[in-house]
């Protein structure tokens, strides 16, 4: 089931991407660029854990991006409870000045949660987040943000929110 949801999200992203492209007078995409990133995160609720994420995205102009991410909430800690998720999100951006911009992320995440006693649950739900990003130079930027993913299935594992703060490094190409 998890693989089917991932495949559906990737196909949807591939078909939706051209619809968001900005074009200027010469037919080229204005401010259009791909990016990859890595993030480290810290969950705000017990049990606290540190995680990692890898993301791939595409900026469509100055104000819109689409991103696919894989995150593991326990990758950098020994917490017994862990969640992995794959998400696709639309990101709205608002530039503050030449270096800083704010963003809001809204998307869908398919999460797999395993608790301390070995019970596991798969669940898909809306995910969202917000934060700021600083463009260090033309290729690199760093960001600090908040993300929320809904996990659990209310059958084996109770439904809860995983709230985390993340530090992200992005490389554009």
N, C-alpha and C positions, 0 to 999 in steps of 0.2 A: 504494500500500500504506500509506503514511504517513497519508493522509487517511482511509482506512478504519479504521485503528487509532484515530485521533482521534475519529471519529464513534462508534465502539463504546464508547470510554471516556466520552464525554459522555452517551450514552444510558444506560449503566450507572449513571453518577452521578445522572442524573435519576430513574431508577427506585429506586435504593437510598436516596436522601436521605430520603424520608418514613419509612422503616423505622427510622431512627435518632432521630427527633424525640422530645424529652422533652415530656411534657405534665403540667401541674400541675392542681389541682382545678378551675380554671375553663376548662380545655380549651385554654389558650393555651400556646405553646411557652415553656418556662422558659429564660432565658438564651440564647435562640435569636437569632442575628444573622448577617447576611451581612457579608463583608469583601472588600476588595481590597488588594493590596499590591504593592510593588516591592522588588526586592533587587539588591544588587551582590555579586558573588562573586569569589573568588580561588582558582584551581586550585592544589593543593599540589604537584603533580608536574610535571616538565618535559614539554612546554614550558609554562612559567607563563603564564597569561593571566587577564584580568579579564573577567567576564561580567555579564550582567543577566538579570533574570527578572521576569515579571508573573504574579500569582496571583490567583485568585478562590476564595473559600471560604465555607463556612457552618458556624457553630458550632451543635452540637446539645447544648445544656446546657453544663455547666461542664467536662466531661472529654472530649468528642469533637467533632471537626471533620472535614469532608471538603473537599478542596482540589483544584483543577485548576490547573496551572501550565504556562507556556511559558518555557523558559530557553535562552539562547544563551551558551555558555561563552567565546566570543571577541568578544562585542559591544563591549567597552570596551578592546580591545587590538588590536595588529596581528599577532597570532599567526597563522601559516600554517595550523595545524591548528585546526579549529573543530567544535563539536558543538552541535546544537540538539536540544531534546527537549520533548515534551509529556507531562505526567504527571498521574495521578490518584492521590490518596493519602488514607488515613485517618490522622488525627492524634489521639493520646492525650495528654491534658494533665493535669498535676498542679500545682495551685496551691501555692506555698510560703508566700505571705502575700498581703496586699491588692494588691500591685503586681507581684510576680514569679510566674512559673509555668514549669515545665519541660515539654518536649514530646518525643514520639517520633513519627516519621513513617514509615509503611510504605506502599508503593504500587507502581504499574507505570509505567514510562517507555518511551516509544517514541522512540528516539534516531536521529538522522541525523548521521554523522560524515564529515568531509572532511579528508584529510591534506594535507601540504605539496606533494605531487606531483599532486594533483587526484583521487586515488582516493577513492571514497565507499562507505559502508556504512550500511545501515539495520538496527537491531536493537532488539527490545523485551525488557525484563528487569525484575526486581524492583529497586526503588530504596528507599533508607532514609536517615534522618537523625535528628538529635536536637539539642536546644539549649535556650535560655532566652529568655523574652520578658518585657519590662517594660511594663506598661500605664501610659503617661504620663498619660492622662486617660480619660474615658469613651469617646472616639472613636478615639484614636491609641495605638499601641504600637510598640515597637522590639524587634527580636530579633537574637540572634547564634546561629548554628547551623552544624552540619556536615552535608553531604549527599554521598551516593555514588550515582553512576549508572554502570551497566555499559554500555560502548560497544564497537563493532567487531563483526565477524562471523566472524573466523578464516579468511576466504577472501581478501578484499581487504585488510582492515585487522585486525590482531591484536586479540583481545578484551582489554580493559583496564578498569580502574576509573577514573572521573573523580571525584576526591575534592576537595571545595571547602569553604571557609568562606564563609558569607554573612551580610551585614548587611541586615536587612529592616525596612521601615516599613509598617505596616498601618493601614488606615482602616476602621472599622466603621460600618455604617449599618443 
